[in-house]
């Protein structure tokens, strides 16, 4: 089985110039835990809900409350994202993607083909795959 068969296509993305506020809004709106970061059509990083929470907490603790709103609009994704994330291609075997997720202790991997983001494969996708396979095995 290949990543292309189980990945989530057309993920919601952010730009390095987007703000912490926008990242927070996307997390709240979509309920996703990670967003690829795209600049000039290329994957340059990934940002997670944890990155956003940590930046949010640090700005709230360091600054007076009246400055938090100001900071939310000033901290950019580029300052808190993980640059050059581990990636896979659509033709990567699903078990290799699972190994990479375990090895690098991440929750998901951007899927890139010809330098273009085409999807994301996450722990959730892998768990769904396992459930599907186990249910087929029962039948």
C-alpha positions as CSV (number, residue, x, y, z in Angstrom):
1,X,0.0,0.0,0.0
2,X,1.3,3.4,-0.9
3,X,1.0,6.8,0.8
4,X,-1.2,8.1,-2.1
5,X,-3.9,5.7,-1.1
6,X,-4.2,6.9,2.4
7,X,-3.0,10.5,2.5
8,X,-5.2,13.6,3.0
9,X,-5.2,15.6,-0.2
10,X,-5.0,19.3,-0.6
11,X,-4.2,20.1,3.1
12,X,-4.9,23.6,4.5
13,X,-1.6,25.5,4.4
14,X,-0.1,28.6,5.9
15,X,2.5,31.1,4.5
16,X,5.7,32.0,6.5
17,X,4.3,35.5,6.6
18,X,1.0,34.5,8.2
19,X,0.6,35.5,11.8
20,X,0.2,33.5,15.0
21,X,-3.4,34.8,15.1
22,X,-4.1,33.2,11.7
23,X,-2.6,29.9,12.7
24,X,-4.8,29.9,15.8
25,X,-7.9,30.7,13.8
26,X,-7.2,27.8,11.3
27,X,-6.7,25.4,14.2
28,X,-10.0,26.4,15.7
29,X,-11.8,26.5,12.4
30,X,-10.6,23.1,11.0
31,X,-9.5,21.2,14.1
32,X,-6.3,20.2,12.4
33,X,-3.1,19.7,14.4
34,X,-0.5,20.5,11.7
35,X,-0.3,22.8,8.7
36,X,2.3,22.7,5.9
37,X,4.0,26.1,5.3
38,X,4.2,27.1,1.6
39,X,6.3,29.9,0.1
40,X,6.4,30.6,-3.6
41,X,4.7,27.3,-4.2
42,X,7.2,25.2,-2.3
43,X,7.1,23.5,1.1
44,X,9.4,25.4,3.5
45,X,8.1,24.1,6.9
46,X,5.4,22.7,9.0
47,X,3.7,24.2,12.0
48,X,1.7,22.3,14.7
49,X,-0.9,23.2,17.2
50,X,1.8,22.6,19.8
51,X,4.1,25.2,18.2
52,X,1.2,27.7,18.2
53,X,0.3,27.0,21.9
54,X,4.0,27.3,23.0
55,X,4.4,30.6,21.1
56,X,1.0,31.8,22.5
57,X,1.9,31.0,26.1
58,X,5.3,32.5,25.9
59,X,4.0,35.7,24.5
60,X,1.2,35.8,27.2
61,X,3.6,35.2,30.0
62,X,6.4,37.5,28.9
63,X,4.1,40.4,28.0
64,X,1.5,42.3,29.9
65,X,-2.0,41.2,28.9
66,X,-2.7,44.4,27.0
67,X,0.1,43.5,24.5
68,X,-1.0,39.9,23.8
69,X,-3.4,41.0,21.0
70,X,-0.7,43.1,19.5
71,X,1.8,40.2,19.6
72,X,-0.7,37.7,18.0
73,X,-0.6,39.9,14.9
74,X,3.2,40.3,15.0
75,X,4.6,36.8,15.5
76,X,4.9,35.2,12.1
77,X,4.7,31.5,11.3
78,X,8.3,31.6,10.0
79,X,9.5,32.2,13.5
80,X,7.8,29.2,15.1
81,X,7.6,26.6,12.3
82,X,9.9,23.6,11.8
83,X,11.8,24.4,8.6
84,X,12.6,21.7,6.1
85,X,10.4,19.0,7.5
86,X,10.8,15.3,6.8
87,X,8.6,14.4,3.7
88,X,7.4,11.5,1.7
89,X,6.2,11.1,-1.8
90,X,2.9,9.6,-2.9
91,X,4.8,6.5,-4.0
92,X,6.3,5.9,-0.5
93,X,5.1,2.6,1.0
94,X,2.8,3.3,3.9
95,X,4.9,1.3,6.3
96,X,7.9,3.5,5.5
97,X,5.8,6.6,6.3
98,X,4.8,5.0,9.6
99,X,8.5,4.3,10.4
100,X,9.5,7.9,9.6
101,X,6.7,9.2,11.9
102,X,7.9,7.0,14.7
103,X,11.6,7.6,14.1
104,X,11.2,11.4,14.0
105,X,8.5,11.5,16.7
106,X,6.2,13.6,14.6
107,X,2.5,13.4,14.0
108,X,2.5,13.7,10.3
109,X,4.5,14.1,7.1
110,X,3.9,16.4,4.2
111,X,3.6,14.5,0.9
112,X,5.6,16.1,-1.9
113,X,5.7,15.3,-5.6
114,X,7.9,17.2,-8.1
115,X,8.6,19.9,-5.4
116,X,4.8,20.5,-5.0
117,X,2.8,19.7,-1.9
118,X,0.1,17.2,-2.8
119,X,-1.0,16.0,0.6
120,X,-0.2,15.0,4.2
121,X,-0.1,11.6,5.9
122,X,-0.8,11.7,9.6
123,X,-1.0,9.3,12.5
124,X,-4.8,9.4,12.1
125,X,-4.5,8.3,8.5
126,X,-2.3,5.4,9.6
127,X,-4.7,4.4,12.4
128,X,-7.6,4.4,10.0
129,X,-5.5,2.2,7.6
130,X,-4.8,-0.2,10.4
131,X,-8.5,-0.4,11.4
132,X,-9.5,-1.0,7.7
133,X,-6.9,-3.7,7.3
134,X,-7.9,-5.4,10.6
135,X,-11.6,-5.3,9.7
136,X,-10.9,-6.8,6.2
137,X,-8.9,-9.5,7.9
138,X,-11.9,-10.4,10.1
139,X,-14.1,-10.9,7.0
